[in-house]
Amino acid sequence: MTQCLNPNCSTSNPPETKICTSCGEKLLLAERYSPIKIIGQGGFGRTFQAIDKYKPSEPFCVIKQFFPQAQGTKTLGKAAELFAQEARRLDGLGRYPQIPELLAYFTQDNRQYLVQEFIDGQNLKQELEDSGAFNELKIVELLKSLLPVLKFIHSQQIIHRDIKPENIIRRREDNQLVLVDFGAAKYATMTALARTGTVIGSAGYFPPEQGVGKAIFASDIYTLGVTCIHLLTQVEPFDLFDVSENDWVWRDYLQSNVSNKLAEILDKMIVGATRKRFKNVGEILSVLQSNYQGKTQFISLQQISQQSIIPPISQIKNKPISPPQIFQPQISQPEKDELFTFEVVTIKKSGGGFTTEQTEGSAKQRIEDLGNDIKLEMVYIPGGSFLMGSPKNELKRHNNEGPQHEVTLQPFYMSKYPITQNQYQAIMGKNPSRFQGGKRPVECVSWYDATEFCQNLFMKTGENYRLPSESQWEYACRAGTITPFYFGETITSELINYNGNFPYGNAPKGKYREQTTDVGSFPPNAFGLYDMHGNVLEWCADEWHRSYQGAPTDGSVWLDGDKSYSPLRGGSWYTYSFLCRSAFRIINIWRDYRNYTVGFRVLCSIGRTLF
C-alpha cells in the first residue's frame, strides 16, 4: 500500500498510486520516496516506513514528518529553523555505525521531512516482550555497546532526550545495537514550545530537569539507566518509582540476580539530583572497565576439547548439495584494488608419506592507510557457494560441526592477516598482547575489544568494518577446498604455527614454537589469506549455537542464540593440529574472554555506502 502523508487524511492507497484517492495529495516525496505505512506518531509529527524508488533494489528507508501541533507564526518559524539545524547535525551523526544515516532533508507541501536509513531488526521493547526480562550480562552488554554512542553524540553537542527500549534496535545484520529517533521533536525542547510547558521525551523515562525543559548531557545517562531497569524487571518505569519515598524500588521487581556492582552503577545513573548522577559517559565506562574486566584465566587444551564436544544431534535428511563452486560477483571491484601474487602450497599423499606441491596464485587487495606508515591490507573474496561444516568421516570431527549445509555468499573483503599489534595500536592507542612484536597478531583481546576496534576503524576510514560471520570465516578459510585444511588432508609445523607435538593423521611430529609468529610467515590459501590455520584463534560475530541446525544459508551473522558467547575459529600456536581444521569451532567462549591465544581479523562488506 501507499500511505497518504496528509495529516488530515492518512488514507492507505493501492500500490503505485501517485495521487491519494481520498484527498488528492501527491504521494511521492521529492519524486523519490514512497511511504508505505505509519510506524510511529507523536505530538510533533509522524514516522513512516518508505521505499526509495530511485534505487534499482528499492530499499526501505524511514520518513520523519515534522508538523508541530502548536500554532502561531513565531513558534512555528523557530521550530522550522531548529529543525533545519538538526538536519545538518544529523548529517554528521550518521557517520557513526550505530546511528542511522541521514539520506535527505527537504520541505514539501509546507511540511518538513527527514529521510533516514531503515534499520532492519527488532527494538528492545519487542525483544523484551518476546524473550522476557534481561539478565545482568545482557545489561552490561547493552551499556558497553550504547555508552560509546552517547559519548559520540555528546561530543557533537547533541542530547538525544528520548532513550527508551523502543528507540534501541538490535540490527539483524550484525547484532549491533543502534540508537534511533533523533527526530526534530527532541530538538524542539529549546523552542518556544518548551517554554510554554510542552514536555519532550517519554513519560516515566526522562529526569526531573528534562521535565522542566532543561535537558543536559546527563539527562541521556538517566534515560539509559531507566531503560536498563525496565529491561531487567519487565515493569514500566512508573511502577518502579515509589512517590511516597521519592526513590526507585526496582530491586523489588527483579527477575534474576543482579550484582551490587551493577546495581550501584544503575542507581547512580538514575538518581534525580544531577550533582549525584554520573556527570558524563566517560565516568560510567571507567567504572564498567574496572568492574567487568575480561576473564584472563587460561583455557587448557583439555577444557577446549570438552567444551567443543556435545551430545549427538538427531540426523536430518537434507536435499542433495552441490559441490563447492566459486563464482564471479555481480558487483564490480573498486578501482583502487591492486593485484598481488603468492605461492599456494598443497599437501599430497605419496606412498607412505606426504609431498608438497606449489602453484602460483593471485588475488586483488585494497590498502587502508592507518597513519604512521601502518597499512591494512584487505583481500577481495569473490562470492560463491560452499559446503559448511565437516563430513561425518573427518578425523577428530566434533558434532557441533554439523549438519553440513550449503551456504551462498556475496563477495566481501577480509584482512589478509590477523590484525597485528601495529594496526591495533594505530586504531586503539594501546597493545594488550603478551608476545610483543609489531608484526605479530594482537592477542589478549575480547570480542568486545575486537568490535570496538571495528567501530573505531569505521570512524577513521568510513568503511563498514566488522567481525566476520562464521560462514564467511569458513568460506574464506577453505578457499574452495573440501579437505580438513586448505593445505589438504593434513598439515605440518613448516606450514602453520601450532603445537607440532600433536600431528594430524599420519603426519610426523613437528616444531612447537610456544608463542605467536609474525603474520605472513607461512603460506596463504588460494584466496591470498594468511594464518587462517594456527597462530591465533579468531573471533566471529555470531552468537552461540550448539549445532548448525537452522543456520543461515546466505553468509549472514547468526543471531537468536546466547548473546553472552561467540565462536572462535582457526586454532592457535598452542593448540593441537585437529583444532586448526577449517571446520573446527569453539562455540561457547564468553565474549569478554581475553587470552594470549585469541585475536581476530576484520571483514568489510561491499555495496553499502554509509555516507
C-alpha positions, 0 to 999 in steps of 0.5 A, a space after each residue: 500500500 501507499 500511505 497518504 502523508 496528509 495529516 488530515 487524511 492518512 488514507 492507505 492507497 493501492 500500490 503505485 498510486 501517485 495521487 491519494 484517492 481520498 484527498 488528492 495529495 501527491 504521494 511521492 516525496 521529492 519524486 523519490 520516496 514512497 511511504 508505505 505505512 505509519 510506524 510511529 506518531 507523536 505530538 510533533 509529527 509522524 514516522 513512516 516506513 518508505 521505499 526509495 524508488 530511485 534505487 534499482 533494489 528499492 530499499 526501505 528507508 524511514 520518513 520523519 514528518 515534522 508538523 508541530 501541533 502548536 500554532 502561531 507564526 513565531 513558534 512555528 518559524 523557530 521550530 522550522 529553523 531548529 529543525 533545519 539545524 538538526 538536519 545538518 547535525 544529523 548529517 554528521 551523526 550518521 557517520 557513526 555505525 550505530 546511528 542511522 544515516 541521514 539520506 535527505 532533508 527537504 520541505 514539501 507541501 509546507 511540511 518538513 521531512 527527514 529521510 533516514 536509513 531503515 534499520 532492519 531488526 527488532 527494538 528492545 521493547 519487542 525483544 523484551 516482550 518476546 524473550 522476557 526480562 534481561 539478565 545482568 550480562 545482557 545489561 552490561 552488554 547493552 551499556 558497553 555497546 550504547 555508552 560509546 554512542 552517547 559519548 559520540 553524540 555528546 561530543 557533537 553537542 547533541 542530547 538525544 532526550 528520548 532513550 527508551 527500549 523502543 528507540 534501541 534496535 538490535 540490527 539483524 545484520 550484525 547484532 549491533 545495537 543502534 540508537 534511533 529517533 533523533 527526530 526534530 521533536 527532541 530538538 524542539 525542547 529549546 523552542 518556544 514550545 518548551 517554554 510554554 510547558 510542552 514536555 519532550 521525551 517519554 513519560 516515566 523515562 526522562 529526569 526531573 530537569 528534562 521535565 522542566 525543559 532543561 535537558 543536559 548531557 546527563 539527562 541521556 545517562 538517566 534515560 539509559 539507566 531507566 531503560 536498563 531497569 525496565 529491561 531487567 524487571 519487565 515493569 514500566 518505569 512508573 511502577 518502579 518509582 515509589 512517590 511516597 519515598 521519592 526513590 526507585 524500588 526496582 530491586 523489588 521487581 527483579 527477575 534474576 540476580 543482579 550484582 551490587 556492582 551493577 546495581 550501584 552503577 544503575 542507581 547512580 545513573 538514575 538518581 534525580 539530583 544531577 550533582 549525584 548522577 554520573 556527570 558524563 559517559 566517560 565516568 560510567 565506562 571507567 567504572 564498567 572497565 574496572 568492574 567487568 574486566 575480561 576473564 584472563 584465566 587460561 583455557 587448557 587444551 583439555 577444557 577446549 576439547 570438552 567444551 567443543 564436544 556435545 551430545 549427538 544431534 538427531 540426523 536430518 535428511 537434507 536435499 542433495 548439495 552441490 559441490 563447492 563452486 566459486 563464482 564471479 560477483 555481480 558487483 564490480 571491484 573498486 578501482 583502487 584494488 591492486 593485484 598481488 601474487 603468492 605461492 599456494 602450497 598443497 599437501 599430497 599423499 605419496 606412498 607412505 608419506 606426504 609431498 608438497 606441491 606449489 602453484 602460483 596464485 593471485 588475488 586483488 587487495 585494497 590498502 587502508 592507510 592507518 597513519 604512521 606508515 601502518 597499512 591494512 591490507 584487505 583481500 577481495 573474496 569473490 562470492 560463491 557457494 560452499 559446503 559448511 561444516 565437516 563430513 561425518 568421516 573427518 578425523 577428530 570431527 566434533 558434532 557441533 560441526 554439523 549438519 553440513 549445509 550449503 551456504 551462498 555468499 556475496 563477495 566481501 573483503 577480509 584482512 589478509 592477516 590477523 590484525 597485528 599489534 601495529 594496526 591495533 595500536 594505530 586504531 586503539 592507542 594501546 597493545 594488550 598482547 603478551 608476545 610483543 612484536 609489531 608484526 605479530 597478531 594482537 592477542 589478549 583481546 575480547 570480542 568486545 575489544 575486537 568490535 570496538 576496534 571495528 567501530 573505531 576503524 569505521 570512524 577513521 576510514 568510513 568503511 563498514 568494518 566488522 567481525 566476520 560471520 562464521 560462514 564467511 570465516 569458513 568460506 574464506 578459510 577453505 578457499 574452495 577446498 573440501 579437505 580438513 585444511 586448505 593445505 589438504 588432508 593434513 598439515 605440518 609445523 613448516 606450514 602453520 604455527 601450532 603445537 607440532 607435538 600433536 600431528 594430524 593423521 599420519 603426519 610426523 611430529 613437528 616444531 612447537 614454537 610456544 608463542 605467536 609468529 609474525 603474520 605472513 610467515 607461512 603460506 596463504 590459501 588460494 584466496 591470498 589469506 594468511 594464518 587462517 590455520 594456527 597462530 591465533 584463534 579468531 573471533 566471529 560475530 555470531 552468537 552461540 549455537 550448539 549445532 548448525 541446525 537452522 543456520 543461515 544459508 546466505 553468509 549472514 551473522 547468526 543471531 537468536 542464540 546466547 548473546 553472552 558467547 561467540 565462536 572462535 575459529 582457526 586454532 592457535 600456536 598452542 593448540 593441537 593440529 585437529 583444532 586448526 581444521 577449517 571446520 573446527 569451532 569453539 562455540 561457547 567462549 564468553 565474549 569478554 574472554 581475553 587470552 594470549 591465544 585469541 585475536 581476530 581479523 576484520 571483514 568489510 562488506 561491499 555495496 553499502 555506502 554509509 555516507 
